[in-house]
């Protein structure tokens, strides 16, 4: 087969005569660009000529936006199983420790940490000084710390 003598590249409506090496490099680059811009991102189908069976070739890369448009589902951020197990054990220990407290101590802990009352508010309700309440709170927390 005879080798072509002229190699031309069309750019911006103009045709330029180039060497064979430049022509091959240009079209190789264009093919590579098409591969990255289209071939990787698009799902393709292939039909077997003999059997007529259609084979879907999934895309190798896709954008988040396109997947959302196609209503694809995404897995939620999973909780680490080990962390969940440790948390469950600690919560159980805390629950057991809370049951060892007196009714007054339990009431103080519930008000401060579960109902999120301030020390000033709770001290007024109980009719005691805030510093007294604070020292009771620290004593209760130390007791819980030792139990845990």
Secondary structure, 3 states (H helix, E strand, C coil): CCCCCCEEEEECCEEEEECHHHHHHHHHHHHHHHHHHHHCCCCEEEECCCCCCEEEECCCCCCHHHHHHCCCCCCCCCCCHHHHHHHHHHHHHHHHHHHCCCHHHHHHHHHHHHCCCCHHHHHHHHCCCHHHHHHHHHHHHHHHHHHC
